[in-house]
């Protein structure tokens, strides 16, 4: 059941406050090209935010352009990244990403991002087989405040919290967020919901018992109630077997 309108804003504020306590207050990073933001997300799969920034900045200094980076050898890219145990794996992911851009459109600057909505850009990234979490996170940091993307992870969290209907379109989710998010807090709200969807409220095999929203999330309450019921049934069964043995 969808939360009543008069309680939505209050409930949403409670959600974002709990997420701030867990993840901190996100701040929109310095403006970069979309390609750079995707490279940052690839680096963040292995390194901290600060180290990822240093890596991307170093790659920008060491190579003339993204095409030179694309055609360079793994050893050369790994050396530019730095002496990390993951350097060669990250170098391989970077080359694969740039090669996809080249093979699909001969466009290493992702010019599709110019004068396009984030929904269209997101669709273009999907055609490049860029991971939805990587692409969505990069778009959140790249896009203007008024056109932040509704990522799959963000939508999933809002659906489980019952702020939007299941299978709601990105446009419907965006409209709902416009009603819920105070002016000036849009990026923080989008990023917190996205991060929670990536870290805890994942698509499958999610564990509501570790979720900071478990006491206010309708889906979480159902899952935990089922788990408690199963646990009690197992205990009753064990007691019965022990008594009968």
C-alpha positions as CSV (number, residue, x, y, z in Angstrom):
1,X,0.0,0.0,0.0
2,X,1.4,3.4,-0.9
3,X,2.1,5.7,2.0
4,X,-0.6,8.3,2.6
5,X,0.3,11.7,1.1
6,X,0.2,13.6,4.4
7,X,2.9,11.4,5.9
8,X,5.1,11.0,2.9
9,X,7.4,13.9,3.4
10,X,7.8,13.1,7.1
11,X,8.6,9.5,6.3
12,X,11.0,10.4,3.6
13,X,12.9,12.8,5.8
14,X,13.3,10.0,8.4
15,X,14.7,7.8,5.7
16,X,17.2,10.3,4.4
17,X,18.3,11.2,8.0
18,X,19.0,7.5,8.7
19,X,20.9,7.2,5.5
20,X,23.0,10.3,6.3
21,X,23.9,8.8,9.6
22,X,25.1,5.6,7.9
23,X,26.8,7.0,4.7
24,X,27.5,10.6,5.6
25,X,26.3,13.7,3.7
26,X,27.2,13.4,0.0
27,X,28.6,16.4,-1.7
28,X,28.5,16.8,-5.5
29,X,32.1,16.5,-6.8
30,X,33.9,18.8,-9.1
31,X,32.7,19.0,-12.7
32,X,34.3,16.5,-15.0
33,X,33.5,14.9,-18.3
34,X,31.3,11.9,-18.3
35,X,34.2,9.7,-19.5
36,X,36.2,10.8,-16.4
37,X,33.3,10.1,-14.1
38,X,33.0,6.6,-15.5
39,X,36.7,6.0,-15.1
40,X,36.4,7.2,-11.5
41,X,33.6,4.7,-10.9
42,X,35.8,1.9,-12.3
43,X,38.6,2.9,-10.0
44,X,36.3,3.1,-7.0
45,X,35.5,-0.6,-7.5
46,X,39.1,-1.2,-6.2
47,X,40.1,2.0,-4.3
48,X,38.9,4.7,-2.0
49,X,37.4,7.9,-3.4
50,X,40.6,9.9,-2.9
51,X,42.8,7.3,-4.5
52,X,40.4,6.9,-7.4
53,X,40.6,10.7,-8.0
54,X,44.4,10.5,-7.9
55,X,44.4,7.6,-10.4
56,X,42.2,9.4,-12.9
57,X,44.1,12.6,-12.6
58,X,47.3,10.8,-13.2
59,X,46.0,9.0,-16.3
60,X,44.9,12.4,-17.6
61,X,48.5,13.7,-17.2
62,X,50.3,10.6,-18.5
63,X,48.4,10.2,-21.7
64,X,47.7,12.7,-24.5
65,X,44.0,11.8,-24.8
66,X,41.7,8.8,-24.2
67,X,42.6,7.3,-27.5
68,X,46.2,7.0,-26.5
69,X,45.1,5.4,-23.3
70,X,42.9,3.0,-25.3
71,X,45.8,1.8,-27.5
72,X,48.4,1.7,-24.8
73,X,49.6,-1.6,-23.3
74,X,48.4,-3.0,-20.0
75,X,51.8,-2.7,-18.5
76,X,52.1,1.0,-19.4
77,X,48.6,1.8,-18.1
78,X,49.2,-0.2,-14.9
79,X,52.4,1.7,-14.3
80,X,50.6,5.0,-14.7
81,X,47.9,3.9,-12.3
82,X,50.4,3.2,-9.6
83,X,51.8,0.3,-7.7
84,X,48.6,-1.3,-6.4
85,X,47.8,-5.0,-6.4
86,X,44.7,-4.2,-8.6
87,X,46.5,-2.0,-11.1
88,X,46.6,-4.5,-13.9
89,X,42.9,-5.5,-13.5
90,X,41.8,-1.8,-13.4
91,X,43.9,-1.1,-16.5
92,X,42.2,-4.0,-18.3
93,X,38.7,-2.6,-17.3
94,X,39.7,0.9,-18.5
95,X,40.9,-0.5,-21.9
96,X,37.7,-2.6,-22.3
97,X,35.5,0.4,-21.6
98,X,37.3,2.7,-24.0
99,X,37.4,0.0,-26.7
100,X,33.6,-0.4,-26.4
101,X,33.2,3.3,-27.0
102,X,35.5,3.1,-30.0
103,X,33.9,0.0,-31.5
104,X,30.3,1.2,-31.0
105,X,30.6,4.8,-32.2
106,X,34.3,5.8,-32.6
107,X,33.5,8.3,-29.8
108,X,35.8,8.4,-26.8
109,X,34.3,11.6,-25.5
110,X,30.7,10.2,-25.2
111,X,29.4,13.2,-27.2
112,X,25.9,11.6,-26.8
113,X,25.9,13.3,-23.4
114,X,25.8,16.8,-24.9
115,X,22.4,18.3,-25.0
116,X,20.7,15.0,-24.0
117,X,18.6,14.0,-21.0
118,X,20.2,11.7,-18.5
119,X,17.6,9.1,-19.5
120,X,18.8,9.1,-23.1
121,X,22.5,9.1,-21.9
122,X,21.7,6.2,-19.6
123,X,20.2,4.2,-22.5
124,X,23.3,4.9,-24.6
125,X,25.6,3.7,-21.8
126,X,23.5,0.5,-21.6
127,X,24.1,-0.1,-25.3
128,X,27.8,0.1,-24.6
129,X,27.3,-2.7,-22.0
130,X,28.4,-0.4,-19.2
131,X,27.3,-1.8,-15.9
132,X,24.1,-0.1,-14.7
133,X,25.5,0.7,-11.3
134,X,28.7,2.2,-12.7
135,X,26.9,4.2,-15.3
136,X,24.2,5.4,-12.9
137,X,26.7,6.5,-10.3
138,X,28.8,8.3,-12.9
139,X,25.7,10.1,-14.2
140,X,24.7,11.2,-10.7
141,X,28.0,13.0,-10.4
142,X,28.1,14.3,-13.9
143,X,24.5,15.5,-14.4
144,X,23.1,18.9,-13.6
145,X,21.0,19.2,-10.5
146,X,17.8,19.5,-12.4
147,X,18.4,16.4,-14.5
148,X,19.8,13.8,-12.1
149,X,19.2,10.2,-13.3
150,X,16.8,7.8,-11.6
151,X,19.0,4.8,-11.3
152,X,17.7,1.2,-11.0
153,X,19.2,1.0,-7.5
154,X,17.4,4.2,-6.4
155,X,14.1,3.1,-7.8
156,X,14.4,-0.3,-6.1
157,X,14.9,1.3,-2.7
158,X,11.9,3.7,-3.1
159,X,9.7,0.8,-4.3
160,X,10.6,-1.3,-1.3
161,X,9.9,1.7,1.0
162,X,6.5,2.1,-0.7
163,X,7.1,5.6,-1.8
164,X,6.4,4.6,-5.4
165,X,4.5,1.7,-7.0
166,X,6.4,-1.4,-8.1
167,X,7.7,-1.1,-11.6
168,X,7.2,2.7,-11.6
169,X,8.8,4.4,-14.6
170,X,11.9,6.7,-14.1
171,X,9.6,9.6,-14.9
172,X,7.1,8.6,-12.2
173,X,9.9,8.2,-9.7
174,X,11.4,11.6,-10.6
175,X,8.0,13.3,-10.1
176,X,7.6,11.7,-6.7
177,X,11.0,12.8,-5.7
178,X,10.3,16.4,-6.8
179,X,7.5,16.4,-4.2
180,X,9.6,14.8,-1.4
181,X,13.0,16.4,-1.7
182,X,13.6,19.9,-0.3
183,X,15.3,22.5,-2.6
184,X,19.0,22.2,-2.6
185,X,19.0,18.6,-1.2
186,X,18.3,16.8,-4.5
187,X,21.8,15.5,-5.2
188,X,22.2,14.3,-1.6
189,X,18.9,12.4,-1.6
190,X,19.5,10.8,-5.0
191,X,23.0,9.7,-4.0
192,X,22.0,8.3,-0.6
193,X,19.2,6.3,-2.1
194,X,21.5,5.0,-4.9
195,X,24.3,4.1,-2.5
196,X,22.0,2.2,-0.2
197,X,20.6,0.3,-3.2
198,X,24.2,-0.6,-4.2
199,X,25.5,-1.5,-0.8
200,X,22.6,-3.1,1.1
201,X,19.2,-3.0,-0.6
202,X,20.5,-5.1,-3.6
203,X,18.3,-6.8,-6.2
204,X,18.7,-10.4,-5.0
205,X,19.8,-12.1,-1.8
206,X,19.4,-8.9,0.2
207,X,19.5,-9.1,4.0
208,X,17.0,-6.9,5.7
209,X,18.5,-7.7,9.2
210,X,21.6,-5.5,8.4
211,X,19.6,-2.6,6.9
212,X,19.5,0.7,8.8
213,X,15.9,1.2,7.5
214,X,14.6,-2.2,8.6
215,X,12.3,-0.7,11.3
216,X,10.6,1.7,8.9
217,X,10.7,-0.2,5.6
218,X,7.4,-2.1,4.8
219,X,9.3,-4.7,2.7
220,X,11.9,-5.1,5.4
221,X,9.3,-5.7,8.1
222,X,7.7,-8.4,6.0
223,X,11.0,-10.1,5.3
224,X,12.0,-10.0,9.0
225,X,8.6,-11.2,10.1
226,X,8.9,-14.2,7.8
227,X,12.4,-14.9,9.0
228,X,11.2,-14.8,12.6
229,X,8.3,-17.1,11.8
230,X,10.6,-19.6,10.1
231,X,13.0,-19.5,13.0
232,X,10.2,-20.1,15.5
233,X,8.9,-23.0,13.4
234,X,12.4,-24.5,13.3
235,X,12.7,-24.2,17.1
236,X,9.3,-25.8,17.6
237,X,10.3,-28.6,15.2
238,X,13.6,-29.2,17.1
239,X,11.8,-29.2,20.5
240,X,9.3,-31.8,19.2
241,X,12.0,-34.0,17.8
242,X,14.0,-33.8,21.0
243,X,10.9,-34.6,23.1
244,X,10.0,-37.6,20.9
245,X,13.5,-39.0,20.7
